[in-house]
Amino acid sequence: MRRSSLRIACLFSALSLPLASHAPIHAAEIAPDTMLNAEQSVPWRGVGRVNVAGLNRRGLCSGALIEPDLVLTAAHCIVSSKTGRPYRLKDIHFVAGWHKGKKTGHGRATALAIHPDYLPVPPKTAEDIGRDIALIRLDAPLTEKAANPFPVVQPPLPGEPLTLVNYRRDRQHALTYQPDCPYGTITGAMLIIDCPVIQGASGSPVFREIDGIPHIVAVIVAMNGGRPPKAFAVRADNALPILKPLLPGGS
């Protein structure tokens, strides 16, 4: 995989900072690549914006709750590509249920766990991509009414359609829902998904449905510039045993 074929999907642009149901929205009910309205977004409040706001920088990625105070996202969303160091904790925020200027929950980072082999340089190989994953510990758990955590499971066999839910550059203030994304290949910790993504989608969860409940299988970290477009994601189930022990009190 050539470096020129990949682009990191994270967005740096101006930001405005200011009942949970686990039932998913079925593809038959909502068209692909749809911006969700407030009611449609309720089951997905555990998907939020990862905002980085500090001196001379504004950053937006996506992330998802896997525990009431634990957010899964891409490492490059919280690590500076210039310095190679994580951003200051006080500058990293998770905003749940963000929809057109309103939110259901908010937390600030109090600890980070970044894959120990992650390098803040453009990825060259599948192994590089497979290390672009991180956890954010929030300063307080979010209530179930504010945001619902999602369970993490292993990916299905290639061929099963997956669902992407995220905030993207051209739709920063509402979730975009992309069902029926064909999943073609898995290489080590990396999944290749035949579905387009746009900047801002970095860190967003990739879901499979089990018994009517969405489960996270991976995290979007990069995209290619070819045709057809492809998204590259990191397996979540492989990463959590590595990341969780890096957090204070983790195991």
C-alpha positions in Angstrom: 0.0 0.0 0.0 1.6 3.2 -1.1 1.7 6.3 1.1 0.1 8.4 -1.6 -3.0 6.2 -1.7 -4.0 7.0 1.8 -5.3 10.1 3.5 -5.9 10.5 7.2 -9.6 11.3 7.7 -9.3 13.7 10.6 -10.5 17.3 10.2 -8.9 20.5 11.6 -11.3 23.4 11.3 -13.3 25.9 13.2 -15.6 24.4 15.9 -18.4 25.6 18.1 -18.1 24.1 21.5 -20.5 25.1 23.7 -33.5 7.5 27.4 -30.9 6.1 25.4 -32.2 3.3 23.3 -30.0 0.5 21.9 -32.3 -0.3 19.1 -30.6 0.4 15.8 -32.0 2.2 12.8 -32.4 -0.3 10.0 -31.2 0.4 6.5 -34.7 -0.1 5.1 -35.9 2.8 7.2 -33.3 5.4 6.3 -31.5 5.9 3.0 -27.7 5.4 2.8 -25.4 8.4 3.5 -28.2 10.2 5.4 -27.8 13.1 7.9 -29.9 12.0 10.9 -32.5 14.2 12.5 -32.8 14.6 16.2 -35.2 11.7 16.7 -33.2 9.3 14.5 -30.0 10.2 16.4 -31.2 9.0 19.8 -30.0 5.4 19.5 -26.6 6.7 18.4 -25.9 9.2 21.2 -22.9 7.1 22.2 -21.2 8.3 19.0 -19.9 11.8 19.7 -17.5 14.5 18.6 -13.9 14.4 19.7 -13.0 18.1 19.9 -9.5 19.4 20.3 -9.5 23.1 21.1 -6.3 24.8 22.1 -3.9 27.7 21.2 -3.9 28.1 17.4 -5.7 24.9 16.7 -9.2 23.4 16.3 -9.7 19.8 15.7 -12.7 17.6 15.0 -12.9 13.8 14.9 -15.5 11.3 15.9 -15.5 8.8 18.8 -17.7 6.3 20.6 -18.4 5.4 24.2 -17.6 1.8 25.1 -18.0 2.5 28.8 -19.7 5.5 30.5 -16.4 7.2 30.9 -14.3 5.6 28.1 -14.2 6.8 24.5 -12.7 4.8 21.6 -11.2 6.9 18.8 -8.2 7.1 16.4 -4.8 7.9 17.9 -4.1 10.6 15.3 -7.1 12.5 16.6 -5.4 13.2 19.9 -1.7 13.2 19.0 0.0 16.1 17.3 1.5 15.2 13.9 4.0 18.1 14.4 5.3 17.2 17.9 4.5 13.5 18.1 3.0 14.1 21.5 -0.6 13.9 22.7 -2.5 17.2 23.0 -3.0 18.5 26.5 -5.8 16.7 28.4 -7.6 19.9 29.1 -7.9 20.6 25.4 -9.5 17.2 24.5 -13.3 17.0 24.8 -16.0 14.4 24.0 -19.4 15.8 23.1 -22.2 13.3 23.0 -25.5 13.7 21.2 -24.4 16.8 19.4 -27.1 17.9 17.0 -27.3 21.4 15.5 -25.9 23.3 18.5 -27.3 21.1 21.3 -25.6 18.2 23.2 -26.8 15.5 25.6 -23.5 15.1 27.4 -19.9 16.4 27.6 -16.7 15.2 29.2 -13.1 16.3 29.3 -10.1 14.0 29.0 -8.5 13.0 32.2 -6.2 10.2 30.8 -5.2 8.8 27.5 -4.2 5.3 26.3 -2.5 5.4 22.9 -1.3 2.2 21.1 2.3 1.9 22.2 3.5 1.3 18.6 1.6 4.1 17.0 3.8 6.6 15.0 2.4 10.0 14.1 3.5 9.9 10.5 1.6 9.0 7.3 0.9 5.3 7.3 2.8 3.1 4.8 1.6 -0.4 5.7 -1.4 -2.2 7.1 0.6 -2.6 10.3 0.9 1.2 10.6 -2.8 1.6 10.1 -3.6 -1.1 12.7 -1.9 0.9 15.4 -3.8 4.1 14.9 -6.2 3.7 17.9 -6.6 5.2 21.3 -8.8 5.5 24.4 -9.9 8.6 26.2 -10.8 8.5 29.9 -13.4 11.2 30.7 -13.4 13.2 33.9 -16.8 11.8 34.9 -19.1 9.0 33.5 -21.8 10.1 31.2 -25.3 9.0 32.2 -27.4 6.6 30.2 -29.7 9.4 29.3 -26.9 11.4 27.9 -25.2 8.7 25.9 -25.3 4.9 25.6 -22.0 2.9 25.5 -21.7 0.2 22.8 -20.4 -3.3 23.3 -17.3 -4.3 21.4 -17.1 -7.6 19.5 -14.9 -9.2 16.8 -15.6 -8.5 13.2 -17.8 -10.8 11.2 -16.5 -12.8 8.3 -15.7 -10.7 5.2 -18.8 -10.1 3.1 -21.2 -9.0 5.8 -22.3 -5.3 5.4 -21.3 -3.0 8.2 -22.6 0.4 9.3 -20.7 3.7 9.8 -22.0 6.5 12.0 -20.0 9.7 12.3 -19.6 13.5 12.2 -18.0 14.6 8.9 -16.5 17.8 7.6 -19.5 18.8 5.5 -22.0 17.8 8.2 -20.3 18.8 11.5 -23.5 19.4 13.4 -25.4 16.2 12.9 -24.6 12.5 12.5 -24.3 10.8 9.2 -25.6 7.3 8.8 -24.0 4.9 6.3 -25.5 1.4 6.3 -24.7 -1.5 4.0 -21.0 -0.7 3.7 -19.5 -3.9 2.1 -16.7 -5.3 4.2 -14.2 -7.1 1.9 -10.9 -7.7 3.5 -9.2 -8.0 6.9 -5.4 -7.8 7.1 -4.1 -8.3 10.6 -5.6 -5.5 12.7 -6.9 -3.6 9.7 -10.3 -3.9 7.9 -10.9 -2.6 4.4 -14.4 -1.4 3.9 -15.8 -0.5 0.5 -17.5 2.6 1.6 -16.6 6.3 1.2 -15.7 8.5 4.2 -15.0 12.2 4.4 -12.7 14.1 6.7 -14.0 14.2 10.2 -14.9 10.5 10.1 -11.6 9.5 11.7 -12.2 7.8 15.1 -15.8 6.9 14.2 -17.1 3.5 15.0 -17.9 0.7 12.6 -20.9 -1.3 13.6 -22.3 -4.8 13.1 -25.8 -5.7 14.3 -26.3 -8.7 16.6 -29.8 -9.5 17.8 -31.0 -6.1 16.9 -28.2 -4.3 18.8 -25.3 -2.4 17.2 -21.8 -3.6 18.3 -18.5 -1.9 17.5 -16.1 -3.9 15.5 -13.6 -1.3 14.4 -12.6 2.4 14.2 -12.2 4.4 11.0 -8.7 5.8 10.7 -7.9 6.5 7.0 -9.3 6.5 3.4 -7.9 6.1 0.0 -8.3 8.5 -2.9 -9.1 5.9 -5.5 -12.2 4.6 -7.2 -14.0 2.9 -5.8 -13.3 4.6 -2.5 -12.3 2.5 0.5 -12.2 3.1 4.2 -9.5 1.7 6.5 -10.4 0.7 10.0 -8.6 -0.8 13.1 -10.1 -3.8 14.9 -11.4 -2.7 18.3 -11.4 -6.1 19.9 -7.7 -6.6 19.3 -6.8 -3.2 20.6 -8.6 -3.0 23.9 -6.5 -5.6 25.7 -3.5 -3.5 24.7 -5.0 -0.1 25.5 -6.9 -0.6 28.7 -3.9 -1.6 30.9 -2.3 1.8 29.9 -5.0 3.7 31.7 -4.7 4.6 35.4 -6.3 1.7 37.2 -6.7 -0.2 33.9 -6.6 -4.0 33.6 
